[in-house]
Structures are given as C-alpha cells and as structure tokens.
Amino acid sequence: MAGKKPQRRKKAEPKVEGVLGVGLDGTDGHTRVTRTEEMVVVGGSAETHERMQETAIRFSENLEKRGKKIQEASVREVIDLLREAIEKSK
C-alpha cells in the first residue's frame, strides 16, 4: 500500500464541564461555598462572594436562555457568557 498516508484523527473540541470561582480577599474566617449546576464559588469576603454569586446566577440564566447546558456550549460561548455575567454583576 505504497503512497497511502495514515489517517489523522480530528482533535476533539475542548469542552467546559464547569466553572470555578475563587475569592481571595476573605479575612473574617468564614468559609463561603456556593454551588450551581454550572459553577462552584468559594471564598472571598462577604461582598466578593455575593458578587460571585450574582455572576453565577446571571451566567446560568443566560445559558438557559440559549437552551443549552454548559457541556453543550463551546468554550468561546462559555467565555463570552461569563464575561457578560461579570460585567452585569459589577
């Protein structure tokens, strides 16, 4: 079988399984953890954690509006939705 090149497999597109938010400004000794279907948010001061919670909620709502689960969205789509949710939570 001279001249026949081995077939190359297409690389699988990366998938996002979830998002982790970490707040690093918590100094009051409280352990803060919030989970949604798509995100886990840990740490931070009360104010930071609340802002991260708002972001998680907005992200989930926007994903739902598109009729998708996080695993069905492209990496670019997840990044864009997350960026949008962060901007609205400020």
N, CA, C and O atoms as a GROMACS GRO file, in nm:
protein
  360
    1MET      N    1   0.082  -0.118   0.000
    1MET     CA    2   0.000   0.000   0.000
    1MET      C    3   0.087   0.124   0.000
    1MET      O    4   0.072   0.212   0.085
    2ALA      N    5   0.173   0.130  -0.091
    2ALA     CA    6   0.263   0.244  -0.104
    2ALA      C    7   0.186   0.370  -0.134
    2ALA      O    8   0.088   0.367  -0.208
    3GLY      N    9   0.228   0.480  -0.076
    3GLY     CA   10   0.170   0.608  -0.103
    3GLY      C   11   0.046   0.642  -0.020
    3GLY      O   12  -0.003   0.755  -0.027
    4LYS      N   13  -0.003   0.549   0.054
    4LYS     CA   14  -0.122   0.577   0.136
    4LYS      C   15  -0.078   0.633   0.271
    4LYS      O   16  -0.002   0.571   0.345
    5LYS      N   17  -0.130   0.753   0.303
    5LYS     CA   18  -0.093   0.816   0.430
    5LYS      C   19  -0.187   0.769   0.539
    5LYS      O   20  -0.305   0.746   0.514
    6PRO      N   21  -0.134   0.755   0.661
    6PRO     CA   22  -0.223   0.719   0.772
    6PRO      C   23  -0.325   0.830   0.795
    6PRO      O   24  -0.292   0.949   0.782
    7GLN      N   25  -0.446   0.793   0.828
    7GLN     CA   26  -0.550   0.892   0.855
    7GLN      C   27  -0.526   0.959   0.989
    7GLN      O   28  -0.495   0.895   1.089
    8ARG      N   29  -0.541   1.088   0.987
    8ARG     CA   30  -0.528   1.163   1.111
    8ARG      C   31  -0.665   1.179   1.173
    8ARG      O   32  -0.763   1.210   1.105
    9ARG      N   33  -0.671   1.159   1.301
    9ARG     CA   34  -0.796   1.180   1.372
    9ARG      C   35  -0.811   1.328   1.402
    9ARG      O   36  -0.715   1.397   1.435
   10LYS      N   37  -0.934   1.374   1.388
   10LYS     CA   38  -0.962   1.513   1.423
   10LYS      C   39  -0.951   1.529   1.573
   10LYS      O   40  -1.000   1.446   1.650
   11LYS      N   41  -0.888   1.637   1.614
   11LYS     CA   42  -0.882   1.665   1.758
   11LYS      C   43  -1.022   1.702   1.807
   11LYS      O   44  -1.093   1.778   1.743
   12ALA      N   45  -1.058   1.646   1.919
   12ALA     CA   46  -1.188   1.678   1.978
   12ALA      C   47  -1.185   1.822   2.029
   12ALA      O   48  -1.086   1.867   2.087
   13GLU      N   49  -1.293   1.892   2.006
   13GLU     CA   50  -1.305   2.027   2.058
   13GLU      C   51  -1.306   2.021   2.210
   13GLU      O   52  -1.372   1.935   2.268
   14PRO      N   53  -1.235   2.112   2.276
   14PRO     CA   54  -1.239   2.114   2.423
   14PRO      C   55  -1.379   2.148   2.471
   14PRO      O   56  -1.450   2.226   2.408
   15LYS      N   57  -1.418   2.089   2.582
   15LYS     CA   58  -1.549   2.112   2.641
   15LYS      C   59  -1.532   2.166   2.782
   15LYS      O   60  -1.438   2.130   2.853
   16VAL      N   61  -1.624   2.250   2.821
   16VAL     CA   62  -1.624   2.303   2.957
   16VAL      C   63  -1.723   2.221   3.038
   16VAL      O   64  -1.840   2.208   3.000
   17GLU      N   65  -1.678   2.167   3.148
   17GLU     CA   66  -1.764   2.088   3.236
   17GLU      C   67  -1.818   2.171   3.351
   17GLU      O   68  -1.920   2.134   3.411
   18GLY      N   69  -1.752   2.282   3.382
   18GLY     CA   70  -1.796   2.367   3.491
   18GLY      C   71  -1.701   2.483   3.508
   18GLY      O   72  -1.596   2.489   3.444
   19VAL      N   73  -1.738   2.575   3.594
   19VAL     CA   74  -1.657   2.694   3.620
   19VAL      C   75  -1.634   2.703   3.770
   19VAL      O   76  -1.725   2.680   3.849
   20LEU      N   77  -1.512   2.737   3.809
   20LEU     CA   78  -1.475   2.755   3.948
   20LEU      C   79  -1.442   2.901   3.972
   20LEU      O   80  -1.356   2.958   3.905
   21GLY      N   81  -1.511   2.963   4.068
   21GLY     CA   82  -1.482   3.100   4.108
   21GLY      C   83  -1.418   3.098   4.246
   21GLY      O   84  -1.468   3.033   4.338
   22VAL      N   85  -1.306   3.170   4.260
   22VAL     CA   86  -1.234   3.172   4.387
   22VAL      C   87  -1.213   3.316   4.431
   22VAL      O   88  -1.155   3.396   4.358
   23GLY      N   89  -1.262   3.348   4.549
   23GLY     CA   90  -1.240   3.480   4.609
   23GLY      C   91  -1.124   3.471   4.706
   23GLY      O   92  -1.119   3.381   4.790
   24LEU      N   93  -1.031   3.563   4.694
   24LEU     CA   94  -0.909   3.556   4.776
   24LEU      C   95  -0.899   3.665   4.882
   24LEU      O   96  -0.798   3.675   4.952
   25ASP      N   97  -1.005   3.746   4.896
   25ASP     CA   98  -0.996   3.857   4.990
   25ASP      C   99  -1.068   3.833   5.122
   25ASP      O  100  -1.088   3.927   5.198
   26GLY      N  101  -1.108   3.711   5.151
   26GLY     CA  102  -1.177   3.680   5.276
   26GLY      C  103  -1.080   3.672   5.392
   26GLY      O  104  -0.986   3.592   5.391
   27THR      N  105  -1.102   3.756   5.492
   27THR     CA  106  -1.013   3.757   5.608
   27THR      C  107  -1.089   3.740   5.739
   27THR      O  108  -1.030   3.750   5.847
   28ASP      N  109  -1.221   3.716   5.730
   28ASP     CA  110  -1.302   3.711   5.852
   28ASP      C  111  -1.318   3.570   5.907
   28ASP      O  112  -1.388   3.551   6.007
   29GLY      N  113  -1.255   3.471   5.846
   29GLY     CA  114  -1.261   3.335   5.897
   29GLY      C  115  -1.381   3.254   5.853
   29GLY      O  116  -1.391   3.135   5.885
   30HIS      N  117  -1.473   3.314   5.780
   30HIS     CA  118  -1.591   3.242   5.731
   30HIS      C  119  -1.554   3.157   5.609
   30HIS      O  120  -1.474   3.198   5.525
   31THR      N  121  -1.615   3.039   5.602
   31THR     CA  122  -1.600   2.955   5.484
   31THR      C  123  -1.724   2.973   5.400
   31THR      O  124  -1.834   2.938   5.442
   32ARG      N  125  -1.706   3.027   5.281
   32ARG     CA  126  -1.819   3.053   5.192
   32ARG      C  127  -1.810   2.962   5.070
   32ARG      O  128  -1.708   2.960   5.001
   33VAL      N  129  -1.916   2.888   5.045
   33VAL     CA  130  -1.922   2.799   4.929
   33VAL      C  131  -2.062   2.808   4.870
   33VAL      O  132  -2.161   2.795   4.942
   34THR      N  133  -2.069   2.830   4.741
   34THR     CA  134  -2.197   2.833   4.669
   34THR      C  135  -2.183   2.744   4.547
   34THR      O  136  -2.083   2.750   4.475
   35ARG      N  137  -2.284   2.662   4.523
   35ARG     CA  138  -2.283   2.572   4.407
   35ARG      C  139  -2.407   2.597   4.322
   35ARG      O  140  -2.518   2.610   4.374
   36THR      N  141  -2.385   2.602   4.192
   36THR     CA  142  -2.496   2.599   4.096
   36THR      C  143  -2.469   2.478   4.008
   36THR      O  144  -2.370   2.407   4.027
   37GLU      N  145  -2.556   2.456   3.913
   37GLU     CA  146  -2.535   2.343   3.824
   37GLU      C  147  -2.407   2.358   3.743
   37GLU      O  148  -2.342   2.260   3.709
   38GLU      N  149  -2.372   2.483   3.711
   38GLU     CA  150  -2.256   2.508   3.626
   38GLU      C  151  -2.132   2.556   3.700
   38GLU      O  152  -2.021   2.543   3.649
   39MET      N  153  -2.151   2.611   3.821
   39MET     CA  154  -2.039   2.676   3.888
   39MET      C  155  -2.027   2.635   4.034
   39MET      O  156  -2.125   2.594   4.098
   40VAL      N  157  -1.904   2.647   4.084
   40VAL     CA  158  -1.876   2.638   4.227
   40VAL      C  159  -1.799   2.766   4.260
   40VAL      O  160  -1.699   2.799   4.196
   41VAL      N  161  -1.848   2.836   4.360
   41VAL     CA  162  -1.788   2.962   4.403
   41VAL      C  163  -1.742   2.944   4.547
   41VAL      O  164  -1.821   2.905   4.633
   42VAL      N  165  -1.615   2.972   4.574
   42VAL     CA  166  -1.561   2.954   4.709
   42VAL      C  167  -1.483   3.077   4.752
   42VAL      O  168  -1.423   3.147   4.671
   43GLY      N  169  -1.486   3.099   4.883
   43GLY     CA  170  -1.403   3.201   4.944
   43GLY      C  171  -1.452   3.343   4.921
   43GLY      O  172  -1.565   3.366   4.879
   44GLY      N  173  -1.364   3.435   4.950
   44GLY     CA  174  -1.391   3.577   4.934
   44GLY      C  175  -1.456   3.638   5.056
   44GLY      O  176  -1.509   3.568   5.143
   45SER      N  177  -1.450   3.769   5.060
   45SER     CA  178  -1.521   3.843   5.164
   45SER      C  179  -1.671   3.828   5.137
   45SER      O  180  -1.710   3.777   5.032
   46ALA      N  181  -1.753   3.873   5.229
   46ALA     CA  182  -1.898   3.865   5.209
   46ALA      C  183  -1.936   3.938   5.081
   46ALA      O  184  -2.018   3.888   5.003
   47GLU      N  185  -1.880   4.056   5.058
   47GLU     CA  186  -1.911   4.136   4.939
   47GLU      C  187  -1.865   4.067   4.811
   47GLU      O  188  -1.940   4.060   4.713
   48THR      N  189  -1.744   4.017   4.811
   48THR     CA  190  -1.691   3.948   4.693
   48THR      C  191  -1.770   3.822   4.663
   48THR      O  192  -1.803   3.795   4.547
   49HIS      N  193  -1.801   3.746   4.766
   49HIS     CA  194  -1.875   3.621   4.745
   49HIS      C  195  -2.015   3.651   4.689
   49HIS      O  196  -2.064   3.580   4.601
   50GLU      N  197  -2.077   3.754   4.741
   50GLU     CA  198  -2.209   3.792   4.691
   50GLU      C  199  -2.202   3.830   4.543
   50GLU      O  200  -2.289   3.792   4.464
   51ARG      N  201  -2.100   3.903   4.504
   51ARG     CA  202  -2.082   3.942   4.365
   51ARG      C  203  -2.058   3.818   4.277
   51ARG      O  204  -2.110   3.811   4.165
   52MET      N  205  -1.981   3.722   4.328
   52MET     CA  206  -1.958   3.598   4.253
   52MET      C  207  -2.087   3.518   4.241
   52MET      O  208  -2.111   3.454   4.138
   53GLN      N  209  -2.170   3.519   4.346
   53GLN     CA  210  -2.299   3.452   4.340
   53GLN      C  211  -2.388   3.513   4.232
   53GLN      O  212  -2.451   3.441   4.154
   54GLU      N  213  -2.391   3.646   4.226
   54GLU     CA  214  -2.469   3.715   4.123
   54GLU      C  215  -2.420   3.676   3.984
   54GLU      O  216  -2.500   3.655   3.892
   55THR      N  217  -2.289   3.668   3.968
   55THR     CA  218  -2.232   3.628   3.840
   55THR      C  219  -2.275   3.487   3.804
   55THR      O  220  -2.311   3.461   3.689
   56ALA      N  221  -2.272   3.397   3.901
   56ALA     CA  222  -2.311   3.257   3.876
   56ALA      C  223  -2.457   3.250   3.834
   56ALA      O  224  -2.492   3.174   3.743
   57ILE      N  225  -2.542   3.326   3.899
   57ILE     CA  226  -2.685   3.326   3.866
   57ILE      C  227  -2.707   3.381   3.726
   57ILE      O  228  -2.780   3.321   3.647
   58ARG      N  229  -2.645   3.493   3.695
   58ARG     CA  230  -2.661   3.554   3.561
   58ARG      C  231  -2.608   3.460   3.453
   58ARG      O  232  -2.669   3.447   3.347
   59PHE      N  233  -2.496   3.397   3.480
   59PHE     CA  234  -2.438   3.302   3.384
   59PHE      C  235  -2.537   3.189   3.357
   59PHE      O  236  -2.561   3.154   3.242
   60SER      N  237  -2.593   3.132   3.463
   60SER     CA  238  -2.690   3.022   3.449
   60SER      C  239  -2.812   3.066   3.371
   60SER      O  240  -2.861   2.994   3.284
   61GLU      N  241  -2.863   3.185   3.402
   61GLU     CA  242  -2.980   3.237   3.332
   61GLU      C  243  -2.953   3.257   3.184
   61GLU      O  244  -3.036   3.220   3.100
   62ASN      N  245  -2.839   3.314   3.151
   62ASN     CA  246  -2.805   3.339   3.010
   62ASN      C  247  -2.786   3.209   2.934
   62ASN      O  248  -2.824   3.199   2.817
   63LEU      N  249  -2.728   3.110   2.998
   63LEU     CA  250  -2.710   2.979   2.935
   63LEU      C  251  -2.846   2.916   2.910
   63LEU      O  252  -2.871   2.857   2.805
   64GLU      N  253  -2.935   2.928   3.009
   64GLU     CA  254  -3.069   2.873   2.996
   64GLU      C  255  -3.147   2.941   2.883
   64GLU      O  256  -3.221   2.875   2.809
   65LYS      N  257  -3.129   3.074   2.868
   65LYS     CA  258  -3.195   3.147   2.760
   65LYS      C  259  -3.155   3.091   2.623
   65LYS      O  260  -3.234   3.094   2.528
   66ARG      N  261  -3.033   3.041   2.615
   66ARG     CA  262  -2.986   2.982   2.489
   66ARG      C  263  -3.029   2.837   2.474
   66ARG      O  264  -3.006   2.774   2.370
   67GLY      N  265  -3.093   2.785   2.578
   67GLY     CA  266  -3.142   2.648   2.572
   67GLY      C  267  -3.032   2.544   2.575
   67GLY      O  268  -3.044   2.438   2.514
   68LYS      N  269  -2.923   2.576   2.647
   68LYS     CA  270  -2.808   2.485   2.649
   68LYS      C  271  -2.766   2.453   2.791
   68LYS      O  272  -2.793   2.527   2.886
   69LYS      N  273  -2.700   2.340   2.803
   69LYS     CA  274  -2.627   2.305   2.924
   69LYS      C  275  -2.483   2.348   2.898
   69LYS      O  276  -2.442   2.364   2.783
   70ILE      N  277  -2.406   2.365   3.004
   70ILE     CA  278  -2.269   2.415   2.988
   70ILE      C  279  -2.185   2.322   2.899
   70ILE      O  280  -2.099   2.368   2.825
   71GLN      N  281  -2.210   2.192   2.906
   71GLN     CA  282  -2.134   2.096   2.827
   71GLN      C  283  -2.166   2.107   2.678
   71GLN      O  284  -2.087   2.062   2.594
   72GLU      N  285  -2.278   2.166   2.644
   72GLU     CA  286  -2.319   2.181   2.505
   72GLU      C  287  -2.267   2.310   2.442
   72GLU      O  288  -2.267   2.324   2.320
   73ALA      N  289  -2.223   2.403   2.525
   73ALA     CA  290  -2.175   2.532   2.476
   73ALA      C  291  -2.027   2.520   2.439
   73ALA      O  292  -1.952   2.444   2.499
   74SER      N  293  -1.987   2.597   2.339
   74SER     CA  294  -1.846   2.599   2.301
   74SER      C  295  -1.766   2.674   2.408
   74SER      O  296  -1.823   2.749   2.488
   75VAL      N  297  -1.638   2.654   2.407
   75VAL     CA  298  -1.552   2.725   2.503
   75VAL      C  299  -1.567   2.875   2.484
   75VAL      O  300  -1.580   2.948   2.582
   76ARG      N  301  -1.567   2.922   2.360
   76ARG     CA  302  -1.582   3.065   2.331
   76ARG      C  303  -1.715   3.117   2.386
   76ARG      O  304  -1.721   3.226   2.444
   77GLU      N  305  -1.823   3.040   2.367
   77GLU     CA  306  -1.954   3.080   2.416
   77GLU      C  307  -1.956   3.092   2.568
   77GLU      O  308  -2.012   3.186   2.623
   78VAL      N  309  -1.894   2.996   2.637
   78VAL     CA  310  -1.887   3.000   2.784
   78VAL      C  311  -1.810   3.123   2.829
   78VAL      O  312  -1.852   3.192   2.922
   79ILE      N  313  -1.698   3.152   2.764
   79ILE     CA  314  -1.618   3.269   2.800
   79ILE      C  315  -1.699   3.396   2.780
   79ILE      O  316  -1.699   3.484   2.866
   80ASP      N  317  -1.768   3.406   2.666
   80ASP     CA  318  -1.847   3.526   2.639
   80ASP      C  319  -1.961   3.543   2.739
   80ASP      O  320  -1.986   3.654   2.787
   81LEU      N  321  -2.030   3.434   2.771
   81LEU     CA  322  -2.139   3.440   2.868
   81LEU      C  323  -2.088   3.476   3.008
   81LEU      O  324  -2.152   3.552   3.080
   82LEU      N  325  -1.973   3.423   3.043
   82LEU     CA  326  -1.914   3.453   3.174
   82LEU      C  327  -1.872   3.599   3.181
   82LEU      O  328  -1.896   3.666   3.281
   83ARG      N  329  -1.809   3.648   3.075
   83ARG     CA  330  -1.767   3.789   3.070
   83ARG      C  331  -1.889   3.880   3.082
   83ARG      O  332  -1.885   3.980   3.155
   84GLU      N  333  -1.996   3.847   3.011
   84GLU     CA  334  -2.119   3.925   3.016
   84GLU      C  335  -2.178   3.924   3.158
   84GLU      O  336  -2.221   4.029   3.208
   85ALA      N  337  -2.180   3.808   3.222
   85ALA     CA  338  -2.235   3.797   3.358
   85ALA      C  339  -2.151   3.876   3.457
   85ALA      O  340  -2.206   3.938   3.548
   86ILE      N  341  -2.020   3.875   3.441
   86ILE     CA  342  -1.932   3.951   3.531
   86ILE      C  343  -1.957   4.100   3.516
   86ILE      O  344  -1.966   4.172   3.615
   87GLU      N  345  -1.969   4.147   3.392
   87GLU     CA  346  -1.992   4.290   3.367
   87GLU      C  347  -2.122   4.337   3.430
   87GLU      O  348  -2.128   4.447   3.486
   88LYS      N  349  -2.227   4.256   3.422
   88LYS     CA  350  -2.357   4.294   3.478
   88LYS      C  351  -2.359   4.285   3.630
   88LYS      O  352  -2.446   4.344   3.694
   89SER      N  353  -2.264   4.213   3.689
   89SER     CA  354  -2.261   4.196   3.835
   89SER      C  355  -2.179   4.306   3.903
   89SER      O  356  -2.176   4.313   4.026
   90LYS      N  357  -2.116   4.390   3.826
   90LYS     CA  358  -2.031   4.496   3.886
   90LYS      C  359  -2.114   4.608   3.942
   90LYS      O  360  -2.059   4.704   3.995
   0.00000   0.00000   0.00000
